[in-house]
Amino acid sequence: MSATNATAPRLETSPSGAGSLWRFAPMLRGFFARRVRGDVDDLVQDVMVRIETRRGGAEIENLEGYLFQVASSVLTDKLRRDRVRRRASHVELTESHHPVEVLSPERVLEAREQLALAFQVLEEAPERARQAFVLVRFEHMSYAAAAKHMGISVSAVEKHIMKVVRLLSERLRSPDDVARSVREPR
């Protein structure tokens, strides 16, 4: 350790230290709170980290002025990062924006009833309509490939699929209708 470093006053940055920089934390919080929204404690901590990692043993004559100069630099960096990352356009991930669907026993039972009714409707559909629907929706064939496979026109395949979709939508209107239809088949 050189003589110049030994005689320079050392900045105490731990919160428990007597000459602690943390005594300036309330002023720094106020400085940041007036300028930005968000967690100002993170910005205060950034200031303290920058001062702690500061190289050189030169004495700081105006410690408070230096702190606020560093705080201004931290704030400028934060605003730049926010602008580059378009942080103002971000939407908070909350349940009101993105509700979580709970798989309750009632919801599972309702889904099973809907599935059972959908299969029942599909079984009751005319053979050609059911075949077209299965080829396109379950086998992932194109309308043209299904038409070729069935030996009919693409327009006929479209009409058959629309017929099944119409039947499904009529029978799957609401959960009450589904429960009633499953218990009392047509």
Secondary structure, DSSP 8 states (H G I E B T S, - for coil): --HHHHHS---B-STT-TTBGGGGHHHHHHHHHTT--S-HHHHHHHHHHHHHT--S----S-HHHHHHHHHHHHHHHHHHHHHHTTGGG-----TTTS------HHHHHHHHHHHHHHHHHHHHS-HHHHHHHIIIIIS---HHHHHHHHTS-HHHHHHHHHHHHHHHHHHTS-HHHHHHHHHS--
